[in-house]
Amino acid sequence: MDSLVDGVLLLALVATSACVVPMYLKLKRLDRAQAEYGAAVAASGLVLTQAGEAVRSFSGEGREILEALSLKIEEARAALADLEASRASLLAARSEPRA
């Protein structure tokens, strides 16, 4: 009877081992995949942070360029107004009768 119980227990141990080994291998693969996924998420977070900084930088630079451009437009308008005034005074001087 002892050998029959020992045989059943040995068979149960072999069956359990046969089920545990593939599960262990799957868990190892899952652990590796999770580590790769974590690294990918960390890398994408870093890239998104850098992209946010780039957008803020572009926004600041764009604002500076817009202000400089606005100043140049105002200067150009003032120069154009001066030219128009000079032109008008020249035309007025030519139109006056000479004495």
C-alpha positions in Angstrom: 0.0 0.0 0.0 2.9 2.3 0.8 4.3 2.0 -2.7 0.9 2.8 -4.2 0.6 6.0 -2.2 4.3 6.8 -3.0 3.5 6.2 -6.7 0.4 8.5 -6.6 2.3 11.2 -4.7 5.2 11.0 -7.2 2.8 11.2 -10.1 1.2 14.2 -8.5 4.6 15.8 -8.0 5.5 15.2 -11.6 2.2 16.6 -12.8 2.5 19.7 -10.6 6.1 20.3 -11.8 4.9 19.9 -15.4 2.3 22.7 -14.8 4.5 24.9 -12.8 7.5 25.1 -15.1 5.6 26.5 -18.1 3.9 29.0 -15.8 7.2 30.0 -14.4 8.5 30.6 -17.9 5.5 32.7 -18.8 5.9 34.8 -15.7 9.6 35.4 -16.6 8.5 36.6 -20.1 5.8 38.7 -18.6 8.3 40.3 -16.2 10.7 41.1 -19.1 7.8 42.5 -21.2 6.7 44.6 -18.2 10.3 46.0 -17.8 10.4 46.9 -21.5 7.0 48.5 -21.2 8.1 50.5 -18.2 11.2 51.6 -20.1 9.1 52.7 -23.1 6.7 54.6 -20.9 9.6 56.4 -19.1 11.2 57.2 -22.5 7.9 58.6 -23.8 7.5 60.7 -20.7 10.9 62.2 -21.2 10.2 62.9 -24.9 6.9 64.5 -24.0 8.6 66.7 -21.4 11.2 67.8 -24.0 8.4 68.5 -26.5 6.6 70.6 -23.9 9.8 72.6 -23.3 10.3 73.0 -27.0 6.8 74.3 -27.5 7.2 76.8 -24.6 10.5 77.9 -26.1 8.9 78.4 -29.5 6.1 80.3 -27.9 8.5 82.6 -26.1 10.6 83.1 -29.2 7.5 83.6 -31.3 6.3 86.3 -28.9 9.6 88.1 -29.1 9.6 87.9 -32.9 6.0 89.2 -33.0 6.9 92.2 -30.8 10.0 93.0 -32.9 8.0 92.7 -36.1 5.3 94.9 -34.7 7.9 97.5 -33.7 9.4 97.4 -37.3 5.9 97.8 -38.8 5.3 100.9 -36.7 8.7 102.3 -37.8 7.8 101.6 -41.4 4.4 103.3 -41.0 6.1 106.3 -39.5 8.6 106.4 -42.3 5.8 106.1 -44.9 3.9 108.9 -43.2 7.0 111.1 -43.3 7.5 110.2 -47.0 3.9 111.0 -47.8 4.2 114.4 -45.9 7.4 115.2 -47.8 5.7 114.3 -51.1 2.7 116.4 -50.3 4.8 119.4 -49.4 6.8 119.0 -52.6 3.7 118.8 -54.6 2.3 121.8 -52.8 5.5 123.8 -53.4 5.4 122.9 -57.2 1.8 123.9 -57.4 2.3 127.4 -56.0 2.7 130.1 -58.6 6.2 131.6 -58.9 6.5 135.3 -58.4 
